[in-house]
Amino acid sequence: MIDSKLYLVGIRKDTGEYEEDADACQLCKKMIINAGIKEVIIKNKDGYKIIQVEDWVKNDDLLDGKITY
C-alpha cells in the first residue's frame, strides 16, 4: 500500500446524508500511516477533502492532547 490513496466516505445511518466534517479517528490515522498510504480523499456533503498523510505525522493530535474516537 506504499504511496497509495485511500478513499473514505461517511454516511449517517439515521439520515442517509454525508457526515459533516468526516475524518479518520486517531486509531485509523495510525493504521493509515503505518500502511504507508500517501493521501486520503474524504467525500463530504460539500465535495471532497484531500489530506496528505504526512500532515498527520507532522501534526499529531495526540501531541496537543486532542482525543477523538
PAZAPA-4460 file (N, C-alpha, C; in steps of 0.05 Angstrom, whole numbers, plus 32768, in hexadecimal, padded with zeros to 4 digits):
% residues 69
    n_x    n_y    n_z   ca_x   ca_y   ca_z    c_x    c_y    c_z   seq   type   mol
   8010   7FE8   8000   8000   8000   8000   8011   8019   8000     1      M     A
   802B   8016   7FFE   803D   802D   7FFE   8035   8041   7FE9     2      I     A
   8033   805B   7FF1   802D   8071   7FDF   8012   806F   7FD1     3      D     A
   7FFF   8061   7FDD   7FE4   805E   7FD1   7FD2   8074   7FDB     4      S     A
   7FBA   8073   7FD0   7FA4   8086   7FD8   7F8E   8076   7FE5     5      K     A
   7F82   8081   7FF9   7F6B   8075   8006   7F53   8087   8003     6      L     A
   7F3D   807C   7FFA   7F24   808B   7FF7   7F12   8085   800E     7      Y     A
   7F08   8099   801C   7EF8   8096   8034   7EDE   80A6   8031     8      L     A
   7EC8   8099   8039   7EAE   80A7   8039   7E9F   809F   8052     9      V     A
   7E92   80B3   805E   7E82   80AD   8076   7E65   80B6   8070    10      G     A
   7E53   80A3   8073   7E36   80A9   806F   7E28   80A2   8088    11      I     A
   7E18   80B5   8092   7E0A   80B1   80AB   7DF4   809D   80A7    12      R     A
   7DF3   808A   80B9   7DDE   8075   80B8   7DC2   8080   80BD    13      K     A
   7DC0   8094   80CF   7DA6   809E   80D6   7D99   80B0   80C0    14      D     A
   7DAA   80BE   80B0   7D9F   80D0   809C   7DA6   80C9   8080    15      T     A
   7DBB   80B8   807C   7DC4   80B1   8061   7DD4   80C7   8054    16      G     A
   7DD9   80DC   8063   7DE9   80F3   8059   7E07   80EF   805E    17      E     A
   7E17   80FD   804F   7E34   80FC   8054   7E3A   8108   806F    18      Y     A
   7E4D   80FC   807D   7E56   8107   8097   7E65   8121   8093    19      E     A
   7E5D   8135   80A2   7E6B   814F   80A1   7E86   814C   80AD    20      E     A
   7E9A   8158   80A2   7EB6   8158   80AC   7EC0   813C   80B2    21      D     A
   7EB9   8129   80A0   7EC2   810D   80A3   7EE1   810D   80A4    22      A     A
   7EEC   80FC   80B5   7F08   80F9   80B8   7F0E   80DD   80C4    23      D     A
   7F26   80D4   80C2   7F2E   80BB   80CE   7F33   80BF   80EC    24      A     A
   7F2D   80AB   80FC   7F33   80AD   8119   7F51   80A9   811D    25      C     A
   7F5A   80AD   8136   7F76   80AB   813B   7F81   808F   8135    26      Q     A
   7F72   807A   813D   7F7B   805F   8138   7F7D   805A   811A    27      L     A
   7F69   8062   810A   7F6A   805F   80ED   7F81   806F   80E1    28      C     A
   7F86   8087   80EB   7F9D   8097   80E1   7FB7   8088   80E5    29      K     A
   7FBB   807C   80FC   7FD3   806D   8102   7FD6   8055   80EF    30      K     A
   7FC0   8047   80EA   7FC1   8030   80D7   7FC7   8039   80BB    31      M     A
   7FBB   8050   80B3   7FC0   805B   8098   7FDE   8063   8095    32      I     A
   7FE8   8070   80AA   8005   8078   80AA   8016   805F   80A7    33      I     A
   8011   804B   80B8   8021   8032   80B9   801F   8023   809F    34      N     A
   8009   8025   8090   8005   8017   8077   8015   8025   8060    35      A     A
   801F   803D   8065   802E   804B   8050   801D   805A   803C    36      G     A
   8003   805D   8043   7FF1   806C   8031   7FFA   8089   8030    37      I     A
   7FFA   8094   8018   8004   80AF   8014   7FEE   80C5   8016    38      K     A
   7FD6   80BE   800D   7FC1   80D2   800B   7FA6   80C6   8012    39      E     A
   7F95   80D5   8020   7F7A   80CD   8027   7F67   80E1   801B    40      V     A
   7F54   80D7   800C   7F40   80E8   7FFF   7F25   80E2   800C    41      I     A
   7F1A   80F6   8019   7F02   80F3   8029   7EEB   8101   801B    42      I     A
   7ED5   80F2   8016   7EBD   80FE   8009   7EAB   8109   8020    43      K     A
   7EA3   8122   801C   7E90   812D   802F   7E7A   813B   801F    44      N     A
   7E67   8148   802D   7E50   8153   801F   7E57   816A   800C    45      K     A
   7E6E   8177   8011   7E76   818E   8000   7E8A   8186   7FEA    46      D     A
   7E91   816D   7FE8   7EA5   8165   7FD4   7EB9   8151   7FDF    47      G     A
   7ED2   8157   7FDB   7EE7   8146   7FE4   7EFC   8155   7FF4    48      Y     A
   7F08   8148   8007   7F1E   8153   8017   7F36   8140   8012    49      K     A
   7F4D   814B   8009   7F64   813B   8004   7F79   8140   801B    50      I     A
   7F81   812B   8028   7F94   812D   803E   7FAE   811F   8037    51      I     A
   7FC4   812D   803B   7FDE   8120   8038   7FE4   8113   8053    52      Q     A
   7FE8   80F9   8053   7FED   80EA   806B   8005   80F5   807A    53      V     A
   8018   80FF   806C   8030   810B   8079   8028   8121   808C    54      E     A
   8013   812F   8087   8009   8144   8099   8000   8139   80B3    55      D     A
   7FF4   8121   80B3   7FED   8114   80CC   8005   810D   80DC    56      W     A
   801B   8105   80CF   8033   80FE   80DD   803F   8117   80EA    57      V     A
   8040   812C   80DB   804C   8145   80E5   803B   8153   80FA    58      K     A
   8021   8150   80F8   800E   815E   810B   7FFD   814A   811A    59      N     A
   8009   8139   8129   7FFC   8123   8138   7FE9   812F   814D    60      D     A
   7FCF   8129   814B   7FBB   8133   815E   7FC1   812B   817B    61      D     A
   7FCD   8114   817E   7FD3   810A   8199   7FE7   811C   81A7    62      L     A
   7FF9   8128   8198   800D   813A   81A4   8000   8153   81AF    63      L     A
   7FE9   815B   81A5   7FDB   8172   81AE   7FC6   816B   81C4    64      D     A
   7FC4   8151   81CB   7FB1   8148   81DF   7F95   8144   81D4    65      G     A
   7F91   8145   81BA   7F77   8142   81AE   7F71   8124   81AC    66      K     A
   7F5B   811C   81B8   7F53   80FF   81B8   7F3A   80FD   81A6    67      I     A
   7F3B   80EC   8192   7F24   80E7   8181   7F1F   80C9   8181    68      T     A
   7F08   80C1   8177   7F02   80A5   8175   7EFA   809E   8159    69      Y     A
***
